[in-house]
Amino acid sequence: MTASSPFPAPEAVFDWIDARSQARQDAGLTRQLRPRAAGSDALDLASNDYLGLAKDKRVAGAAAAAALKWGAGSTGSRLVTGSTELHTELELELASFCGMQAALVFSSGFMANLAAVAALSGPESAIVADKLIHASLIDGTRLSKANVAVVAHCDVAAAANALATRKTERALVVTDSVFSVDGDLAPLPQLAEACGKHGAALLVDDAHGFGVIGDEGKGAVHDAGLAGSPNVVMTLTLSKSLGAQGGAILGPRRVIKHMVDTARSFIFDTGLAPGSAAAALTALRVLKEEPELAGKARRNALDLTERLTAAGLHASTPTAAVVSVRAPSPEAAVAWANDCRTAGVVVGCFRPPSVPDQISRLRLTARADLTTADLDHAVDVITRTAPGR
Ligand code: PMP
């Protein structure tokens, strides 16, 4: 504010940010970027590279070759110059692998989720959403302007009730398959049954299930017997099990065509970089040739949980590659994660307000390529540095 104006001077326009930053700092809630050191020998239990394919020479090599052939970027939106034969091949192979009619690739899983929710609903429709869906799905519900009912976590009866009492003809049930924080699995067959009974579509974000769940890693939707169902749509990210970057929507052909024609985060976004498309395509082919990778990630997760539980820690029962371990307080969780890092094991740390249930925990990912020695080291460090030890 100046003497002559009730509004701030140009140099004071962002002063409000300082007050908010200070409040976050006082509450211990600032976030830190920690660039990885190339070649670090720290043990990674924090990344989402579930099958260990991000650095696989076949996958990274395909990315490099595609960048040299097609360019570093895709050069435009998918509908203008941003589509290559790699994008088409990836879409065909993803759809056929997952047992869905068609697929559409996006520049990220976040963009795919925004598109899937917003383009499949609208002000004239209802959305029934699990309380713990991923932020990108939540943002999609906001963009959609639909009538949103948020239901208790994995509560099929509540979802069915919201469907039965809705005021609109159209409805979309939205859920993650494997939830990001605790790694628990949504009751997909029961949700699908409720959707069938009440004439609704089911949208499942299989970001954490694809590549890990099922004998061949075809994901939670496939494993639940829902692949190819006429009212089921799934989304995934290419950045977790496939070790690349990007996202996809898979579902009935007419749904995919509708996305191409109407989804704003598809139409107005630069297409996925050719290197990422090639990396994802190559990783998918590796997974087809080595389906045992999925089981290895799951087994390592189970092994971690069993050993941490035996050591007296409160570890979640894994359904895919994610294991969470409870901490007594946000401060203890942060200190624990830092102590692990100092001892050479990088783990994730979730604490309020990122977790709506206010429970702080370490988040571990058990990659398929972890060795017995890696697991021994991880268990030793996590138990040794646990709060109160
Ligand atoms: N859905 C879930 C469940 C996720 O965990 C993530 C990534 N953290 C996304 C969607 C977004 O995918 P991307 O990182 O490719 O944007």
Boltz pocket constraint, residues with backbone or C-beta under 6 A from the ligand:
constraints:
  - pocket:
      binder: B
      contacts: [[A, 107], [A, 108], [A, 109], [A, 110], [A, 111], [A, 113], [A, 134], [A, 136], [A, 176], [A, 178], [A, 180], [A, 205], [A, 207], [A, 208], [A, 236], [A, 237], [A, 238], [A, 239], [A, 245], [A, 246], [A, 247]]
      max_distance: 6.0
